[in-house]
């Protein structure tokens, strides 16, 4: 098989070109020494102040940044050991990059449910025309996805929407029962 992006086999793209089109957020946010602003611009050096502020707002990081004495100019230690909002900043950095493809590798699991829901609502408005891949363990994170793949021991055991999987995938039903109320 092949993977295409805008109809082009990705094997025919230069690696740098392919990476430019992807915004990746790992499970554990990675920050670099510098400032909050420089971290948000890491994938897009020419991002404007307005663009990084919008990305921070979507990622639910703007309140955290506003609490800092120097705001966006606040220093970040290597690895982000001096900030508590590192995951939200990693998500904001991917948003500020404005890629065609977002990959969130269990990136929302470190967020409380309220922040997770607010972030996904704000993100959905911004990335409606983009490809978004979310790896998640919480059903609430992927509840409204166009397509959900259910893995068990590294194998796909279900594929469909939330409703389709509730009807036809026992593994998904078990996960849903363990995480959600009967009403949900």
PyMOL commands that set and color helices and strands:
alter all, ss='L'
color gray80, all
select helices_A, chain A and resi 10-12+15-20+36-40+49-58+62-66+71-73+78-80+86-97+113-126+139-142+162-168+170-179
alter helices_A, ss='H'
color red, helices_A
select strands_A, chain A and resi 4-5+8-9+22-25+34-35+75-76+101-105+131-135+148-152+155-160
alter strands_A, ss='S'
color yellow, strands_A
deselect
rebuild
show_as cartoon
